[in-house]
Amino acid sequence: MPAKLSVNLNAIAMLRNRRDLPWPSVIGLGRLALAAGAHGLTVHPRPDERHTRHSDVPEIRALIDDEFPKAEFNIEGYPSEDFLALVEKHQPEQVTLVPDDPAQATSDHGWNFVEEAGFLTPIVKRLKKGGLRVSLFSDADPDGMRAARDTGADRIELYTGPYGSYHSDSAKAAKEVERLGKTADAALAAGLQVNAGHDLVVANLPALVKRIPALAEVSIGHGLTADALEYGMAGTVGRFLKACGW
């Protein structure tokens, strides 16, 4: 089965937050994305709420529950106590733990699974006890996959930012796809499922999904939102689904 597509709504929320107005509508565009065939919605509600606001979370939960019950809700973030309380209250199908500093503009690295095992393991246990699937943001590092598994997580999410940055250098992009692929191979061998996200676009998705045919999900926000300005949300979701192999 091709990788499922989860539409990250943060870039839409950032546009909305430029004015004290309710548009563009995060919920409205999330509805359009799901109606066009997206398999889920992703948000990353940071402490300063510069993108998705905490008040968006229950509305997205209700949208999925009421109108698209087969879709999944994925909430990303650094596992502070406030974040953990948020996800435990609203019960997303997946929680993706990211080692973000609040001052970061965007996620730019994965966890060091060996060094941070003592921090991550009890958090993963807490979330899984609550019935949530847990994914951990990961660099392209095959050697870390056993340590990732030992935290108790279900999945990793490959950080594909470096791959996306090589959009004008096909040789470097090919090398990065192979690094990501070897990490995915190691993760799958360790019993983890594999997601991917960051700076993925229609042009670079096919090579990634070809190298990682077992890829479970891609979470895409910035590139997808940029394309939606040209093709509309429904048309853009169709383009990204095709790039994933649907």
MARLUM-922950 format. One record per atom (N, C-alpha, C): y, z, x. Coordinates in steps of 0.02 Angstrom, whole numbers, padded with zeros to 5 digits, always signed. Each point is the difference from the previous one (the first is absolute). Layout:
N
YZX ...
END
This chain:
246
-00060+00000+00043 +00060+00000-00043 +00062+00000+00044 +00050-00041-00016 +00062+00000+00041 +00036+00067-00003 +00045+00010+00048 +00040+00060+00001 +00043+00005-00062 +00002+00059-00030 +00044+00010-00058 +00073+00005+00023 +00045-00017-00045 +00071+00000+00015 +00035+00057-00037 +00030+00045+00039 +00042+00053-00028 +00073-00016+00018 +00042-00003-00049 +00071-00018+00010 +00040+00064+00013 +00030+00003+00059 +00042+00057+00018 +00069-00009-00030 +00022+00049-00039 +00063-00006-00037 +00060+00029+00036 -00008+00022+00062 +00056+00033+00034 +00060-00045+00010 -00011-00063+00018 +00057-00045+00012 +00039-00012-00065 -00036-00003-00055 +00033-00008-00065 +00041+00062-00016 -00029+00058+00013 +00036+00063-00011 +00062+00005+00044 -00005-00024+00061 +00058+00002+00046 +00057-00042-00028 -00015-00059-00027 +00052-00041-00030 +00032+00036-00060 -00041+00030-00041 +00026+00037-00058 +00047+00056+00022 -00019+00034+00053 +00036+00059+00022 +00068-00016+00032 +00014-00063+00012 +00065-00019+00027 +00056+00012-00051 -00017+00003-00063 +00048+00013-00053 -00027+00055-00046 +00043+00034-00034 -00021+00050-00048 -00015-00034-00067 -00049-00045+00002 -00019-00041-00057 -00076-00005-00003 -00027-00015-00058 -00074-00001-00007 -00032-00066+00018 +00035-00046+00033 -00031-00064+00019 +00014-00016+00073 -00047-00037+00032 -00062-00026-00030 -00047+00056-00020 -00037-00011-00053 -00043+00052-00027 -00065+00004+00039 -00012+00057+00031 -00062+00011+00037 -00060-00006-00047 +00006+00029-00059 -00055-00002-00048 -00009-00070-00028 +00056-00033-00016 -00004-00067-00028 -00032-00049+00048 +00018+00003+00064 -00028-00046+00049 -00072+00019+00017 -00015+00065-00002 -00069+00021+00008 -00044-00027-00055 +00027+00000-00061 -00037-00028-00058 -00012-00074+00010 +00051-00037+00023 -00008-00072+00012 -00053-00013+00053 +00000+00041+00053 -00049-00009+00053 -00071+00010-00025 -00011+00052-00039 -00067+00014-00026 -00021-00053-00050 +00047-00021-00042 -00016-00052-00049 -00018-00066+00034 +00027-00012+00060 -00015-00061+00037 -00065+00004+00039 -00033+00058-00001 -00064+00005+00033 -00005+00048+00058 +00055+00032+00020 -00004+00050+00053 -00048+00055-00021 -00035+00028+00049 -00052+00049-00015 +00027+00072-00001 +00061+00010+00023 +00027+00067+00001 +00072+00000+00023 +00029+00060-00001 +00069+00011+00022 +00001+00056+00052 +00043-00008+00050 +00007+00049+00053 +00073+00024+00002 +00008+00064+00014 +00067+00028+00014 -00004+00046+00060 +00056+00008+00033 +00006+00047+00056 +00062+00042-00012 -00006+00053-00040 +00059+00040-00017 +00020+00048+00056 +00049-00020+00039 +00022+00041+00057 +00042+00059-00025 +00007+00052+00043 +00037+00059-00022 +00072-00014-00022 +00033-00049+00032 +00070-00014-00018 +00006-00049-00059 -00057-00025-00025 -00002-00043-00059 +00043-00063+00008 +00004-00024+00062 +00041-00060+00011 -00033-00063-00027 -00064+00003-00013 -00036-00055-00030 -00025+00024-00069 -00065+00008-00006 -00028+00026-00062 +00021+00072-00010 +00021+00016-00060 +00017+00069-00017 -00060+00037-00028 +00001+00065+00007 -00055+00039-00029 -00004-00010-00075 +00056-00013-00032 +00000-00011-00072 -00033-00066-00019 -00008-00047+00047 -00035-00062-00013 -00075+00011-00008 -00026+00051+00034 -00073+00008+00004 -00032+00010-00068 +00024+00045-00043 -00032+00007-00065 +00007-00062-00044 +00054-00038+00008 +00008-00061-00039 -00050-00054+00022 -00013-00004+00064 -00050-00049+00024 -00069+00022-00021 -00013+00065+00004 -00065+00026-00023 -00011-00018-00074 +00052+00009-00040 -00006-00015-00071 -00008-00075-00013 +00035-00042+00039 -00007-00073-00007 -00072-00021+00011 -00031+00025+00052 -00069-00018+00015 -00047+00028-00053 +00008+00062-00017 -00045+00031-00049 +00005-00034-00068 +00060-00016-00022 +00011-00025-00067 -00012-00075-00007 +00015-00039+00052 -00001-00073-00006 -00050-00035+00045 -00016+00030+00057 -00044-00033+00049 -00051+00049+00027 -00045+00025-00043 -00044+00055+00021 -00049-00018+00055 -00009-00064+00014 -00045-00020+00055 +00036-00003+00067 +00066+00005-00001 +00039-00002+00062 -00001+00068+00034 +00019+00000+00064 +00001+00062+00039 +00071+00016+00023 +00012+00065+00005 +00064+00026+00024 -00014+00030+00069 +00038-00023+00050 -00006+00024+00069 +00066+00032+00019 -00001+00063+00020 +00060+00034+00023 -00007+00014+00074 +00048-00023+00039 +00001+00010+00073 +00051+00054+00017 -00013+00033+00056 +00050+00046+00025 -00026+00049+00051 +00047+00034+00031 -00017+00054+00047 -00023+00060-00040 -00055+00032+00019 -00029+00053-00042 +00035+00068+00006 +00064+00001-00018 +00035+00064-00008 -00026+00034-00063 +00017+00063-00009 -00023+00035-00060 +00031-00031-00062 +00062-00022+00003 +00032-00033-00057 -00037-00064-00019 -00019-00039+00051 -00037-00062-00013 -00068+00014-00030 -00035+00049+00028 -00066+00017-00027 +00004+00023-00072 +00051+00039-00016 +00009+00022-00069 +00014-00059-00046 +00038-00049+00024 +00016-00059-00040 -00063-00039-00017 -00042-00013+00050 -00059-00040-00013 -00052+00039-00042 -00003+00064+00011 -00047+00040-00040 +00020+00002-00073 +00065-00003-00012 +00024+00001-00069 -00012-00066-00036 +00009-00056+00036 -00001-00065-00033 -00064-00040+00012 -00045+00025+00042 -00068-00026+00005 -00005-00076+00011 +00028-00025+00055 -00012-00070+00016 -00073-00011+00017 -00022-00062-00007 -00069-00016+00019 -00009+00006+00075 +00054-00010+00038 -00004+00002+00073 +00063+00034+00028 -00011+00041+00051 +00055+00029+00039 -00007-00026+00071 +00054-00028+00026 +00000-00025+00069 +00046+00045+00041 -00029+00035+00048 +00037+00047+00042 +00028-00037+00061 +00066+00008+00009 +00037-00038+00051 +00037+00050+00044 -00001-00008+00067 +00035+00047+00044 +00074-00015+00007 +00035-00002-00055 +00071-00016-00001 +00044+00060+00016 +00049-00010+00043 +00055+00047+00005 +00050-00019-00055 +00031+00049-00033 +00047-00016-00054 +00056-00047+00020 +00017+00000+00065 +00056-00042+00023 -00020-00072+00013 -00065-00015-00001 -00022-00069+00015 +00022-00048-00055 +00019-00060+00021 +00019-00051-00049 -00061-00024-00039 -00057-00004+00034 -00062-00021-00031 -00058+00025+00042 -00060-00003-00026 -00058+00021+00038 -00009-00046+00060 -00012+00030+00060 -00005-00042+00059 -00056+00019+00048 -00045+00044-00022 -00058+00017+00042 -00051+00038-00042 -00061+00001+00025 -00053+00036-00034 -00010+00069+00029 -00048+00036-00029 -00018+00066+00024 -00038-00003+00066 +00007+00052+00040 -00045+00011+00056 -00056+00045-00027 -00056-00030-00018 -00051+00036-00037 -00033+00056+00041 -00004-00009+00065 -00030+00052+00042 +00047+00060+00004 +00063-00012+00018 +00047+00054+00010 +00019+00035-00065 +00000-00037-00056 +00024+00028-00063 -00056+00015-00049 -00061+00003+00025 -00057+00015-00044 +00007+00068-00034 +00024+00050+00037 +00007+00066-00028 +00051+00004-00056 +00050-00044+00003 +00051-00004-00053 -00026-00039-00060 -00032-00057+00013 -00020-00045-00054 -00060+00024-00039 -00049+00029+00033 -00063+00015-00032 +00007+00045-00062 +00036+00056+00004 +00006+00041-00061 +00040-00034-00055 +00048-00042+00018 +00038-00036-00050 -00044-00051-00036 -00039-00037+00038 -00047-00048-00030 -00049+00037-00046 -00025+00055+00022 -00047+00039-00041 +00033+00023-00065 +00061+00022+00004 +00037+00023-00060 +00008-00057-00050 +00020-00059+00025 +00012-00057-00045 -00066-00025-00030 -00052-00003+00040 -00064-00024-00026 -00030+00050-00050 +00012+00063+00011 -00023+00051-00048 +00033-00012-00068 +00060-00027+00001 +00035-00017-00062 -00019-00067-00029 -00048-00033+00031 -00026-00063-00027 +00038-00062+00022 +00040+00006+00053 +00041-00057+00023 -00033-00035+00059 +00003-00067+00001 -00021-00037+00058 +00054+00005+00054 -00020+00010+00062 +00048+00011+00054 -00006-00055+00052 +00056-00030+00017 +00005-00050+00052 +00049+00025+00053 -00014-00014+00063 +00041+00022+00056 +00030-00059+00037 +00064+00001+00010 +00036-00054+00035 -00024-00002+00072 -00017-00059+00025 -00034-00005+00065 +00028-00056+00042 +00009+00013+00064 +00014-00053+00048 -00064-00040+00012 +00008-00057+00034 -00057-00041+00020 -00033+00033+00061 -00046+00045-00013 -00032+00040+00052 -00072+00015-00019 -00046-00043+00021 -00071+00011-00020 -00027+00067+00021 +00023+00027+00056 -00027+00062+00026 +00015+00061-00044 +00050-00007-00045 +00018+00057-00042 -00036+00004-00065 -00045-00047-00015 -00028-00004-00067 -00050+00055-00016 -00037+00023+00048 -00046+00056-00014 +00039+00063-00015 +00054+00011+00037 +00042+00058-00014 +00033-00005-00068 +00019-00062-00019 +00028-00009-00067 -00052+00017-00053 -00060-00023+00009 -00054+00015-00048 -00012+00076-00004 +00003+00033+00057 -00016+00071+00002 +00051+00043-00037 +00058-00027-00016 +00048+00037-00040 -00024+00006-00073 -00047-00044-00019 -00024-00002-00069 +00032-00054-00042 +00044-00040+00031 +00035-00054-00037 -00049-00053-00024 +00021-00036-00051 -00040-00055-00027 +00016-00066+00032 +00064-00009+00018 +00022-00064+00026 +00052+00010+00056 +00011-00053+00037 +00060-00005+00042 +00043-00056-00029 +00065+00002+00014 +00043-00057-00013 +00026-00024+00067 -00021-00059+00020 +00022-00029+00063 +00075-00014-00002 +00036+00026+00050 +00072-00015+00006 +00007-00069+00030 +00024-00048-00039 +00004-00070+00021 +00070-00021+00021 +00043+00048+00011 +00068-00016+00021 +00004-00043+00063 -00037+00017+00054 +00003-00042+00059 -00023-00072-00014 -00052-00008-00042 -00023-00066-00019 +00055-00039-00035 +00034+00032-00047 +00054-00033-00036 +00058-00019+00045 +00011+00038+00053 +00056-00014+00045 -00011-00062+00042 -00063-00023+00004 -00016-00059+00040 +00001-00063-00043 +00042-00002-00051 +00002-00056-00047 +00017-00066+00034 +00033+00002+00058 +00020-00062+00034 -00041-00011+00064 -00053+00039+00011 -00040-00005+00061 -00073+00001-00020 -00030-00059-00010 -00068-00004-00026 -00051+00030+00047 +00011-00005+00066 -00048+00027+00048 -00002+00076-00004 +00058+00032-00002 +00002+00073-00005 -00027+00023-00068 +00015-00038-00052 -00025+00017-00066 -00076-00002-00001 -00030-00050+00031 -00072-00005+00002 -00031+00059+00038 +00031+00020+00054 -00025+00058+00037 +00004+00064-00042 +00054+00006-00037 +00009+00060-00042 -00049+00002-00057 -00014-00058-00030 -00051-00003-00053 -00068+00023+00027 -00015-00019+00062 -00064+00021+00029 -00001+00075+00012 +00055+00029+00022 +00004+00073+00009 -00010+00035-00067 +00033-00025-00051 -00009+00029-00067 -00072-00009-00023 -00028-00058+00013 -00069-00013-00021 -00050+00046+00034 +00009+00012+00065 -00045+00045+00035 +00006+00071-00026 +00061+00020-00018 +00010+00066-00029 -00034+00005-00068 +00006-00053-00040 -00034-00002-00065 -00076+00003+00009 -00026-00037+00049 -00072+00002+00013 -00023+00070+00016 +00039+00035+00042 -00018+00069+00018 +00005+00047-00060 +00051-00010-00041 +00008+00042-00059 -00058-00010-00048 -00018-00062-00013 -00055-00014-00046 -00066+00028+00027 -00010-00005+00066 -00060+00027+00030 -00003+00076-00006 +00059+00031-00002 +00004+00073-00007 -00005+00023-00073 -00002-00048-00046 -00007+00017-00071 +00065+00004-00038 +00054-00026+00030 +00065-00001-00033 +00013-00068-00030 +00034-00002-00057 +00026-00062-00026 +00068-00014+00033 +00023-00062-00006 +00059-00021+00038 +00052-00033-00046 +00061+00027+00001 +00058-00030-00031 +00046-00026+00055 +00053-00034-00018 +00049-00023+00049 +00068-00006-00032 +00052+00008+00040 +00067-00008-00027 +00054+00005+00052 +00053-00035-00010 +00063+00000+00036 +00014-00069+00027 +00054-00030-00025 +00025-00065+00022 -00052-00056-00009 -00040+00006-00053 -00046-00054-00017 +00035-00048-00047 -00012-00064+00011 +00032-00053-00040 -00053-00053-00016 +00019-00048-00042 -00046-00053-00019 -00026-00038+00061 +00042-00009+00050 -00019-00039+00059 -00051+00035+00044 +00004+00067+00005 -00045+00033+00048 -00060+00035-00033 -00002+00002-00066 -00057+00033-00033 -00067-00037+00010 -00002-00066-00006 -00065-00033+00005 -00038+00015+00065 +00034+00001+00056 -00035+00014+00064 -00026+00071+00001 +00037+00046-00029 -00022+00070-00001 -00062+00009-00044 +00001-00028-00060 -00057+00009-00045 -00061-00040+00024 +00011-00054+00037 -00056-00036+00029 -00034+00042+00054 +00040+00034+00042 -00029+00041+00053 -00031+00064-00027 +00027+00026-00056 -00027+00062-00029 -00022-00016-00071 -00057-00033-00009 -00021-00019-00068 -00015+00059-00046 -00012+00059+00029 -00012+00060-00041 +00063+00039-00016 +00058-00029+00015 +00063+00034-00014 +00004+00018-00074 +00012+00065-00014 -00001+00023-00070 +00065-00012-00036 +00057+00009+00035 +00064-00003-00035 +00056-00014+00050 +00049-00037-00022 +00062-00007+00038 +00057+00027-00044 +00045+00037+00031 +00058+00027-00034 +00061-00035+00029 +00038-00035-00042 +00053-00044+00025 +00064+00012-00041 +00055+00011+00035 +00063+00013-00034 +00056-00046+00022 +00022+00006+00062 +00061-00035+00022 -00008-00076-00006 -00053-00027+00030 -00010-00072-00002 -00010-00027-00070 -00035+00038-00040 -00012-00021-00069 +00065+00001-00040 +00039+00052+00009 +00064+00004-00036 +00047-00056+00022 +00001-00015+00065 +00041-00055+00024 -00020-00066-00033 -00066-00013-00004 -00023-00061-00032 +00017-00001-00074 +00000+00059-00032 +00014+00002-00071 +00071-00022-00016 +00046+00006+00047 +00068-00025-00010 +00000-00076-00008 -00050-00033+00030 -00004-00073-00003 -00047-00024-00054 -00058+00033-00007 -00053-00025-00044 -00008+00041-00064 +00037+00055-00006 -00010+00045-00056 -00060+00045+00014 -00003+00057-00034 -00054+00048+00014 -00068-00029-00019 -00006-00029-00058 -00065-00026-00021 -00024-00055+00047 +00044-00047+00016 -00019-00054+00046 -00018+00026+00069 +00036+00050+00023 -00013+00028+00066 -00067+00036+00002 -00015+00039-00051 -00065+00033-00002 -00056-00052+00002 +00008-00055-00035 -00050-00053+00002 -00008-00028+00070 +00055-00009+00036 -00004-00026+00068 -00036+00049+00046 +00014+00064-00007 -00032+00050+00043 -00074+00008-00017 -00016-00004-00064 -00071+00003-00018 -00039-00058+00030 +00029-00059-00003 -00032-00058+00030 -00009+00009+00075 +00051+00028+00033 -00005+00012+00072 -00055+00050+00017 -00014+00045-00047 -00053+00049+00010 -00069-00029-00014 -00002-00058-00031 -00064-00032-00015 -00022+00001-00072 +00045+00021-00045 -00018+00001-00072 +00009-00069-00031 
END
